[in-house]
Amino acid sequence: MTRKSRRLILIAACGAVLALALGLILSAMSGSIVFFRSPTEVAAQGVAPGTRFRLGGLVKDGSVQRGPDQTVDFAVTDTNATVQVQYRGLLPDLFREGQGIVAEGRLEPGGIFRADTVLAKHDESYMPREVADALKAQGRWQEGKGMVEKPAATKPADASTAITDKTLGQRSER
Amino acid sequence: MLIEVGHFALALALALSLVQAVMPVWAARSGDQALRAVATPAALGTFACILFSFGALTYAHATSDFSVQNVVENSHTMKPFLYKLSGVWGNHEGSMLLWVLILALFGALVAVARNSVPPTLRANTLAVQGLITFVFVLFIITTSNPFARVSPAPVEGNDLNPLLQDFGLAIHPPLLYVGYVGFSITFAFAIAALIDGRIDAVWARAVRPWTLTAWSFLTLGIAMGSYWAYYELGWGGWWFWDPVENASLMPWLAGTALLHSTVVMEKRDALKVWTVLLAILTFSLSLLGTFIVRSGVLTSVHSFATDPTRGIFILAILILFIGGSLTLFAWRAPMLRQGGLFAPISREGALVMNNLFLAAACATVFVGTLYPLLLESLTAEKISVGPPFFNYTFIPLAIPLLLIVPFGQTLAWKRGDVHAATQRLFAALAVALVVGLAVLAYTWGGPMMAPVGIGLGAYLVIGSALEIVSRARGYGASRTRSAGVVWRRALGLPRSAWGTAFAHAGVGIVVLGIAAQGWATEGLKTLKPGESLASGPYVATLDRVGPRMGENYSETTAFLTIRNTAGDMIGTVETGKRFYPSRKMTVTESGLLTIGVSQVYASLGEVMPEGGSIGLRLYYKPLVLLIWLGAVVMALGGAVSLTDRRMRVGAPARARAKALPAGMAAAE
């Protein structure tokens, strides 16, 4: 085998593997990306039913209702708009009213968000970044200060107890 | 007082590491041999100072000295002693201190290692190591001082996050950091070689033990983190493709490629430029991992309080080292003498394919991890790239890689023979096919990928064993059938051959464990005492719900009895909700029952105040322990490889040197 053909084989192998990787990335990108939406965006733009997305906001006070067989209904709000969520499964330990959460799932035709995953950060003072940003867009959140105009019964975030270590948040999946 | 001395020692380490970084470079310019020799005591001094500093912080934590901010924020008098110690690195400041401690430890080991590394290469390596240490110590002193005092000192601390009060998390960061930071040595060697403009088999032999050590620890560290997440977080998964997990996987993939490419360089004097690039990339990915974990730029199920100044500082470090090293690479790499090309069908050809697939897999993880960040900074659109993306891109790249693993081992250097290799692997291929088909028939109607994975895992394990057997039996005239001779020859095989076999078999065991998760089952139900919930072949019955007291928590525990479908009792499981009054936090403690290498996993949900009914999730995880046991076998392979004679004897010049004790050899 000549030097030239050896080099060609090497280059062809590199090209083939890289093309495979690139192809996989591109096709996966089009199918498996999940967007983040705040309740306001859901209300304003409308998300097509059946599209998978992440919904983030505060659990509305007084909205949590436990049904039979580990189902739970609650509302997620960014103080401007509200989306009704249905979930079946164990909720994270820090899931409670007034807490910032992120739920992943699909919107049903009736406007109810059926979540299969609910994420809540494990630290009470910690607000998921997307939720903080969404609240900022509503003028309800300021960097370093937490909730500006606090909805009833929501504690302002206390920056002093913020966690700085490597910890996993809570998460529940159906 | 000790705290102030610790702080001072850290400042001293800053100065010493600067000396370590600058002197060898200066010596190279002025040609002063004595100046160059300064690097060694400077490296030892840096290590001693940081060790003292770390000891001072540990002492403050152990004695609950609440005049120190770091202790106040992360400790509590009621906290069990083990977690007082692990609390030292259970927070940002302390974990960065551990990071530089390990960095300085590796620097000191390079300084004292007695091997055949040319003096210039060693001095330059120490200089690069010194620069890395300097920058990170500067980072700690300016943005994350662990020795800050509070006045007046509170009587009680805030306690460590309950999720971190766990044995798994006590040992996970040190293991992971030895892995991450260990790659700084290969990086330093690569930069030194680029500065020198010379790279050869001696270089490859010098970096190999470091790469092996770092890789073995990183393997253990990732496995430990995965097991901790599995049992502590109560959602039963073992890998989530979370940015923080990916941050540790990327250097592992690049490091695995590096481990294999240095073999080619050592044996065949080829792939030099690529190996240097890989050494740079592996450590760059470790730095990137540190940046992702410490800055909180990526949304992760791992939560962090973000501190913009820290993020920007680490980003600057990242740009300095990655940008600097890649610029140096672009400038100097063309000057390195290229090795020869080689036949595609050969051991080195297979190793090139290994590198290609590992690099491509690493690239897909990289894209999936950082794309959300890029998209958000460009378009303000927030997305999450989850497991579907990674499963879709990673698995198709991993399968061909795993298929060529036994082939690579079987092929000869220079010129291999696919036909002969296939013949030798026939037994592995046949058994794997039979196993796969048998499992498929037995579980017909279940997931299709699981039997494929089982077959693949079996093929890897048997292929590794066959390699040892066929080497021990010998070839041609020396071929033997006598079991005694085979046994003796097998024991006489180089340790590196055994190490390779163990590591590859370990990969196979991991694949078996992952594949079996296709048959994992879960059940979810509201239970009253006396009621049952089934998952897979097991049934859990709730006996009672009751309170229990721990050292620094109170727990509501559900006591369960596990029976098989025939009704025979297998064991009991306890799962509970622990309330930590110091943090006012509730944490779910999952209950595990190990049956062979499979597990029944129970996780407690809502406890209803009336009637004592509970929400319960019950998983059956077949063969799940193989995932982590396989990783341990892989790391063991790395350790066995480290004891190879080649590592101790090294270059021919070393043959005259007196034999080193085993501990020193491992450190080399």
Interface residues (C-beta under 8 A of the other chain):
Chain A: M1 R3 R6 R7 I9 L10 A13 C14 V17 L18 L20 A21 L24 I25 S27 A28 M29 G31 S32 I33 V34 F35 F36 R54 R66 P68 D69 Q70 R88 G89 L90 L91 D93 L94 E104 L119 K121 H122 D123 E124 Y126 P128 R129 E130 D133 A159 T161 A162 I163 T164 D165 K166 T167 L168 G169 Q170 R171 S172 E173 R174
Chain B: E73 N74 G90 N91 H92 E93 S95 N158 N161 L163 L164 P173 A229 E232 L233 G234 W235 G237 D242 V244 V293 G296 T299 V301 H302 S303 F304 A305 T306 D307 L341 F342 A343 P344 V352 M353 L356 F357 A360 A361 A363 T364 V367 G368 Y371 E381 K382 I383 S384 V385 G386 P388 F389 Y392 T393 P396 L397 L524 K525 T526 K577 K584 M585 T586 V587 T588 S603 L604 G605 E606 G615 R617
